[in-house]
Amino acid sequence: MPKSNPSRRWNVLVTGGAGYVGSLLVPKLLKAGHKVTVLDLYLYGDDVFSEYVANRSLREVKGDIRDSATVADALTGCDAVIHLACISNDPSFELDPGLGKSINFDAFRPLVRASKKAGVKRFIYASSSSVYGIKEVDNVTEDLTLEPLTDYSKFKAMCEEVLAEERAPGFVTLTLRPSTVCGYAKRLRLDLAVNVLTAHAYHNKQIKVFGGAQKRPNLHIEDMTDLYLQALQWDDAVIDGKIFNAGYENHTVAQLAETVRDTIGGGIDIVTTPSNDNRSYHVSSAKLERETGFRATHSIADAVRDLVAAFEAGKVPNPMTDAVYYNIKTMQAVGLH
């Protein structure tokens, strides 16, 4: 079993920490005894961590990752970085490609170099399984060529190259290529496959499927955040310079819709229409399990049940109309540039 140090405590900078994944990750980091600095624009609300305002282990920096002074300030005292900040998903990126490039790529090397200068010892980068493009093979492994189809995935891949170039003795780097994340978190996104299917099934009793035959890998947000936690504990030699796929279940879009319908129950219609989005890939996470022992344990059905429980508990007001749950709508509303 890979060596790890469960008692090691870090002072972690989480860029984009007030986003979907960060809103669940940051509380887990605090609970595990780490000190956390969040650097985020807080586009989706300033109250993500309102229940932790008295926690001295949490520092929140509201600012832009493209501003070098803000980044230097946020890095003060940090010895680890988990880099989540980006314009997420293709539609949001395509809304303003120049904006997307400035945040997703242009700001990356300066962040990495500022991290090294600040004394950061471990840098964990959230890439994306979309860097593979369309693959015909049964299992997409980390040694396959990258064929990104969009600017979003192209810049994700280019940042991987930058991080490899900047890797140095004492500056341990890890690149993760997550599948599409699903499930409930406080800063909820309802523009991701399983989440949006669940929202429509629960509230409208109808699911619209575009295409259906495309394979889309998914990963429960509980597993995604647990992986980041464990990545802080593994010894340098286990992860330094490594790239790991991070996924769990690979299903077609049609199968995802069926899982949502069957989990919720109660007469939900599935309406299928053609799609020109043919991205399809079956991602293997065998290397991650083999080399680290990490294995996802939460299913798609678990994510659906968690979302339904949140809907029923009133934790997601106005889910079908409030722009806060949809990245592209919020970006349009605030005029981010």
C-alpha positions in Angstrom: 0.0 0.0 0.0 1.4 3.5 -0.9 2.9 5.4 2.0 1.0 8.3 3.5 1.1 10.5 6.5 -2.4 10.8 7.9 -1.3 13.3 10.6 0.3 15.8 8.2 -1.3 19.1 8.3 -1.1 21.7 5.5 -1.8 25.3 5.0 -3.7 25.0 1.7 -4.7 27.6 -0.8 -7.8 26.4 -2.7 -8.2 28.6 -5.8 -11.9 28.7 -6.9 -12.6 27.3 -3.4 -16.1 28.9 -3.3 -17.3 27.0 -6.3 -19.1 23.7 -6.6 -16.3 21.3 -5.6 -14.7 23.8 -3.2 -17.9 24.3 -1.3 -17.7 20.7 -0.1 -13.9 20.4 -0.1 -13.1 23.3 2.1 -15.2 22.1 5.1 -13.6 18.7 4.8 -10.1 20.2 4.8 -11.0 22.2 7.9 -12.5 19.2 9.6 -9.3 17.2 8.9 -7.2 19.9 10.7 -5.8 21.8 7.8 -5.6 25.6 7.5 -7.3 26.8 4.4 -7.2 30.0 2.3 -9.9 30.4 -0.3 -9.2 32.6 -3.3 -12.3 33.2 -5.3 -14.4 35.9 -7.0 -17.4 34.6 -5.1 -19.7 35.1 -8.1 -22.2 32.7 -6.7 -22.6 34.3 -3.3 -20.5 35.5 -0.4 -22.1 33.2 2.1 -20.7 29.9 1.0 -18.7 29.5 4.2 -20.9 31.6 6.4 -21.0 28.9 9.1 -17.2 28.9 9.3 -16.7 32.7 9.8 -15.4 32.2 13.4 -13.1 29.4 12.3 -9.5 30.8 12.6 -8.3 28.1 10.3 -10.2 29.6 7.4 -9.1 32.7 5.5 -11.1 34.0 2.6 -9.6 36.2 -0.1 -12.2 37.7 -2.5 -10.2 38.5 -5.7 -9.1 37.6 -9.2 -6.6 34.9 -9.9 -5.3 37.0 -12.8 -4.1 39.7 -10.3 -0.5 39.0 -9.2 -0.8 41.0 -6.0 -4.0 39.2 -5.0 -2.4 35.8 -5.7 0.8 36.7 -3.7 -1.4 37.8 -0.8 -3.5 34.6 -0.9 -0.4 32.4 -0.9 1.0 34.0 2.3 1.9 31.1 4.6 0.6 28.4 2.3 2.6 25.2 1.7 0.1 23.5 -0.6 -2.2 24.5 -3.5 -5.3 22.8 -4.8 -6.0 24.7 -8.1 -9.7 24.5 -9.0 -10.3 28.0 -10.3 -11.4 28.1 -14.0 -14.2 29.0 -16.3 -15.9 25.6 -16.1 -17.3 23.7 -19.0 -17.5 24.4 -22.8 -20.6 26.7 -22.9 -19.3 29.0 -20.2 -15.9 29.1 -21.9 -17.4 29.9 -25.3 -19.4 32.7 -23.9 -16.2 34.8 -23.9 -13.2 32.8 -25.2 -10.8 35.7 -24.3 -12.0 35.7 -20.7 -11.7 31.9 -20.6 -8.2 31.9 -21.9 -7.1 34.6 -19.5 -8.3 32.7 -16.4 -7.8 29.1 -17.5 -4.4 29.4 -19.2 -2.8 32.8 -19.1 -3.0 33.0 -15.3 -1.7 29.5 -14.7 2.1 29.7 -15.1 2.2 32.9 -13.0 0.2 31.1 -10.3 2.6 28.1 -10.4 5.7 30.3 -10.2 4.2 32.5 -7.4 3.4 29.3 -5.5 7.1 28.1 -5.8 8.3 31.6 -4.7 6.0 31.5 -1.7 7.4 28.1 -0.6 4.6 25.8 -1.7 5.7 22.2 -1.5 2.7 20.5 -3.2 0.6 21.7 -6.1 -2.5 19.7 -7.1 -4.1 20.7 -10.4 -7.6 19.9 -11.5 -7.5 19.1 -15.2 -10.3 17.3 -17.0 -11.0 14.0 -18.6 -12.3 16.0 -21.6 -8.6 16.4 -22.7 -8.9 13.0 -24.4 -11.5 14.0 -26.9 -13.3 11.2 -28.7 -11.7 7.8 -28.2 -12.7 4.5 -29.7 -10.8 2.3 -27.3 -12.6 0.4 -24.5 -10.7 2.1 -21.7 -9.1 5.5 -21.9 -5.8 5.4 -19.9 -3.4 8.2 -19.0 -0.8 7.2 -21.6 -3.1 7.8 -24.6 -2.6 10.9 -26.7 -4.6 14.0 -25.8 -7.0 15.2 -28.5 -9.0 18.1 -26.9 -11.9 19.1 -29.1 -12.6 22.5 -27.5 -10.7 25.5 -26.3 -11.7 24.6 -22.7 -10.1 21.2 -22.9 -7.2 22.4 -25.0 -6.2 24.9 -22.3 -6.6 22.2 -19.6 -4.1 20.1 -21.5 -1.7 23.0 -22.1 -1.7 23.7 -18.3 -0.7 20.1 -17.7 2.4 20.7 -19.9 3.2 24.0 -18.0 3.0 22.2 -14.6 5.3 19.5 -15.9 7.8 22.1 -17.0 7.6 23.9 -13.7 8.0 20.8 -11.6 11.2 21.0 -9.5 12.9 19.3 -6.5 10.8 20.1 -3.4 7.9 21.3 -5.6 5.7 18.2 -5.9 3.1 18.3 -8.6 0.0 16.1 -9.2 -2.4 16.4 -12.1 -5.9 14.9 -11.8 -8.2 14.4 -14.7 -11.6 14.2 -13.1 -14.7 12.9 -14.8 -17.9 15.0 -14.7 -18.7 15.6 -11.1 -22.2 15.0 -9.7 -24.2 15.2 -6.5 -25.1 17.8 -3.9 -22.9 20.6 -2.5 -23.8 23.9 -0.9 -22.8 25.9 -4.0 -24.8 23.7 -6.3 -24.4 23.4 -10.0 -27.5 22.2 -12.0 -25.7 22.5 -15.4 -23.9 19.2 -15.1 -25.3 16.0 -16.6 -26.5 14.0 -13.7 -27.5 17.1 -11.7 -29.6 18.7 -14.5 -31.3 15.3 -15.3 -32.2 14.9 -11.7 -33.5 18.5 -11.4 -35.8 18.1 -14.4 -36.9 14.6 -13.4 -37.9 15.7 -9.9 -39.4 19.1 -10.7 -40.8 18.6 -14.3 -41.3 14.8 -14.3 -39.6 14.8 -17.7 -36.0 14.3 -18.8 -34.6 15.5 -22.1 -31.7 13.4 -23.5 -29.7 14.8 -26.4 -28.3 11.9 -28.3 -27.9 9.2 -25.7 -25.3 6.8 -27.0 -22.4 9.0 -25.9 -20.4 7.5 -23.0 -19.8 10.1 -20.2 -17.8 9.3 -17.1 -19.0 10.6 -13.8 -17.7 11.0 -10.3 -19.6 11.7 -7.1 -18.6 15.0 -5.5 -18.0 13.1 -2.2 -15.4 11.0 -3.9 -13.9 13.9 -5.8 -13.3 15.9 -2.5 -12.1 12.8 -0.6 -9.5 12.3 -3.4 -8.1 15.8 -2.9 -7.9 15.2 0.9 -6.0 11.9 0.4 -3.7 13.5 -2.2 -2.4 15.8 0.6 -1.5 12.8 2.8 0.3 10.6 0.3 4.1 10.7 0.3 5.9 12.7 -2.3 7.1 9.7 -4.2 3.6 8.3 -4.7 2.3 11.4 -6.6 5.2 13.6 -7.7 4.9 14.4 -11.4 2.0 11.9 -11.8 -1.2 12.2 -13.8 -4.2 10.2 -12.7 -7.7 9.8 -14.2 -10.3 10.2 -11.5 -13.7 8.6 -12.3 -16.0 5.8 -11.3 -18.9 5.0 -13.4 -18.9 5.1 -17.2 -22.4 5.2 -18.6 -24.1 6.4 -21.8 -26.2 9.5 -21.5 -29.3 7.3 -22.0 -28.2 5.1 -19.1 -27.7 8.1 -16.9 -31.2 9.2 -17.6 -32.6 5.8 -16.9 -30.7 5.6 -13.6 -32.2 9.0 -12.6 -35.7 7.9 -13.6 -35.5 4.6 -11.8 -33.9 6.1 -8.6 -36.6 8.8 -8.3 -39.5 6.7 -9.6 -43.1 8.0 -10.2 -43.8 8.3 -13.8 -40.9 10.2 -15.3 -40.8 10.5 -19.1 -37.5 10.4 -21.0 -37.6 12.4 -24.3 -34.7 11.7 -26.7 -33.7 14.2 -29.4 -30.7 14.2 -31.8 -27.4 15.8 -30.8 -24.3 17.0 -32.6 -22.2 16.6 -29.5 -20.5 13.3 -30.0 -17.9 13.4 -27.3 -17.7 9.9 -25.9 -15.1 8.2 -23.8 -14.8 5.4 -21.2 -12.3 6.5 -18.7 -10.2 4.0 -16.7 -9.2 5.0 -13.2 -7.2 1.7 -12.7 -3.9 3.5 -12.4 -5.1 5.7 -9.6 -6.3 2.7 -7.6 -3.2 0.7 -8.4 -0.7 3.3 -7.4 -2.6 5.0 -4.5 -5.2 2.6 -3.3 -8.0 5.2 -3.9 -11.3 3.9 -5.2 -14.5 5.8 -5.6 -17.4 4.4 -3.6 -20.4 6.6 -4.3 -22.7 5.8 -7.2 -24.7 7.8 -9.6 -27.8 6.7 -7.8 -26.3 8.0 -4.6 -25.9 11.4 -6.2 -29.5 11.4 -7.4 -30.7 10.5 -3.9 -28.6 13.3 -2.3 -30.0 15.9 -4.7 -33.6 14.8 -4.2 -33.0 15.0 -0.4 -31.7 18.5 -0.8 -34.7 19.5 -3.0 -37.1 18.0 -0.4 -35.3 19.8 2.5 -35.7 23.2 0.8 -31.9 23.6 0.4 -32.2 24.5 -3.3 -34.7 27.3 -3.6 -35.9 28.1 -7.2 -33.7 25.4 -8.8 -35.2 25.8 -12.3 -35.1 29.6 -12.5 -32.3 31.0 -10.3 -29.2 31.8 -12.3 -26.9 31.0 -9.3 -27.1 27.3 -10.2 -26.0 27.8 -13.8 -22.5 29.0 -14.5 -23.2 30.6 -17.9 -26.3 32.4 -16.7 -24.5 33.9 -13.7 -21.5 34.9 -15.8 -24.0 36.7 -18.2 -25.7 38.3 -15.3 -22.6 39.7 -13.6 -20.8 40.7 -16.8 -17.6 39.0 -15.9 -14.7 40.2 -18.1 
